[in-house]
Amino acid sequence: MSFYYTYVLFSEQDHKLYIGFTSDVFKRVAEHNAGLNTSTAPRRPLTLIYFEGHLVKEDALRRESYFKTSSGKRTLQIILKQTLLDLRYQQ
């Protein structure tokens, strides 16, 4: 059984979030931290702070798109309230 993941990374460089999608979350985080993603390379190091699994790829992609909206960002702030406070997240 394969899963697809929606994930949230925290940039220790700029204290902001990056939201993505993958079929192998830990491999993908390693790729981000190795500088293989142009949008996150200058924002390293990155820490995985949240992920959720989906059986259907389209569900994970839909969730990624939602988290990138204003409503989705508010939802993440509710879900990750203490984590974001501890990390000194900046919107």
C-alpha positions, 0 to 999 in steps of 0.5 A, a space after each residue: 500500500 502506497 501513501 502520498 504525503 502533504 508536508 510542512 517544513 520550517 525554515 530555520 533561516 527565515 522562520 517561515 513555512 514551506 508546504 509540499 507534496 511527495 510519495 516519500 516524505 523523509 527522502 524529500 526532506 533530505 533533498 530539500 536540506 541537500 539544496 536540491 530544491 531551488 525554492 528552499 535551497 537558500 532557506 536551509 536548514 529546514 525541519 519537518 514539522 508536520 505531515 499527513 498521509 493519504 491513500 489517493 494522490 489527488 487527496 494529498 495534492 488537494 490538501 497541499 493546495 488548501 494549505 497554501 491558501 489563507 484559510 489553509 494557513 490559518 488551519 495550520 496555525 491552529 493545528 501547530 499552535 504550540 510548535 509555531 510558538 516554540 519555533 518563533 514562526 513569522 508569518 
